[in-house]
Amino acid sequence: MAEEKMAQEQIGQADDLRRQALKRLEEKRGFKVHLAIYIIVNAAISATWWMSGGGYFWPMWTILGWGIGLAFHGWGAYFGDRIPSEAQIEREMQRLKGE
């Protein structure tokens, strides 16, 4: 009975890891799509600026503004701390006990 319970727990943990891995892969794929769209759209905007005679480089505002959002998206997809560590969980539990 105990062995069966341990086997079920291991299967549950493997399922959780699989779900987390799939979610992480989807986030990375979403970022790559976002990056491709960013490049295409900003290239088109820059081409429009160039074909209209140049001058003040107004596309920089969309490039910078959107680029900031893109950077945060990339950070979250590749470096985001999605899974709290045991130490973080313990700190939060202690904080909640203190309230």
Rosetta blueprint (number, residue, H / E / L):
1 M L
2 A H
3 E H
4 E H
5 K H
6 M H
7 A H
8 Q H
9 E H
10 Q H
11 I H
12 G H
13 Q H
14 A H
15 D H
16 D H
17 L H
18 R H
19 R H
20 Q H
21 A H
22 L H
23 K H
24 R H
25 L H
26 E H
27 E H
28 K H
29 R H
30 G H
31 F H
32 K H
33 V H
34 H H
35 L H
36 A H
37 I H
38 Y H
39 I H
40 I H
41 V H
42 N H
43 A H
44 A H
45 I H
46 S H
47 A H
48 T H
49 W H
50 W H
51 M H
52 S L
53 G L
54 G L
55 G L
56 Y L
57 F L
58 W L
59 P L
60 M H
61 W H
62 T H
63 I H
64 L H
65 G H
66 W H
67 G H
68 I H
69 G H
70 L H
71 A H
72 F H
73 H H
74 G H
75 W H
76 G H
77 A H
78 Y H
79 F H
80 G L
81 D L
82 R L
83 I L
84 P L
85 S L
86 E H
87 A H
88 Q H
89 I H
90 E H
91 R H
92 E H
93 M H
94 Q H
95 R H
96 L H
97 K H
98 G H
99 E L
